[in-house]
Amino acid sequence: MSILLKNSETADFLDEANHWTHDIRKARSFDTTERAMQHCRSLHFVGVNIVLKFLDPQYDLELEDCCS
């Protein structure tokens, strides 16, 4: 499973350099949802979702606006 941050307006993912990318393969993956939320808050992001991405896409889960 990958834990990613996704911009709700652009559908881009946060990468390792804290830039937004449309390429999910370049997205930064966090160890836990808590670390993803802390990172998001430290950057003062608004309108960012946490995505739990599984090998089987039918189990993917998007938690809306978790960083506010």
C-alpha positions in Angstrom: 0.0 0.0 0.0 1.1 3.6 -0.7 0.0 6.6 1.2 0.0 9.7 -1.0 -1.1 13.3 -0.9 -3.3 14.5 -3.7 -4.4 18.0 -4.6 -8.2 17.9 -4.8 -8.3 20.7 -7.4 -5.7 19.5 -9.9 -5.6 15.7 -9.0 -1.8 16.0 -8.9 0.3 14.1 -6.3 3.0 15.5 -4.0 6.5 14.4 -5.0 9.7 14.1 -2.9 10.6 17.7 -3.6 7.2 19.0 -2.4 6.1 19.8 -5.9 2.9 18.6 -7.6 3.1 16.0 -10.3 0.5 14.3 -12.4 2.7 11.2 -12.6 1.7 8.9 -9.7 4.9 7.0 -10.2 6.8 10.1 -9.0 4.6 10.6 -6.0 6.0 10.6 -2.5 4.7 7.7 -0.4 4.5 8.1 3.4 4.9 5.4 6.1 1.7 6.3 7.8 -1.4 8.4 7.3 -0.4 10.4 10.4 3.0 11.3 8.9 1.2 12.3 5.6 -1.2 14.6 7.6 1.7 16.1 9.6 3.7 16.8 6.5 0.6 18.3 4.8 0.0 20.6 7.8 3.6 21.6 8.1 3.4 23.0 4.5 0.0 24.7 5.3 -1.8 22.9 2.4 -5.5 23.2 2.0 -7.7 21.1 -0.1 -5.4 18.1 -0.1 -6.6 14.5 0.2 -4.8 11.4 1.5 -4.9 8.5 -0.9 -4.5 4.9 0.2 -3.3 3.2 -3.0 -3.3 -0.6 -3.1 -2.0 -3.1 -5.6 -5.6 -3.9 -6.6 -7.2 -0.5 -7.4 -10.7 -1.7 -6.3 -9.5 -1.2 -2.7 -8.1 2.3 -3.2 -9.4 4.9 -0.7 -9.4 8.7 -0.8 -9.8 10.6 2.4 -11.0 14.1 1.5 -9.5 17.3 2.9 -7.7 15.6 5.7 -4.9 18.2 6.1 -7.0 21.2 7.1 
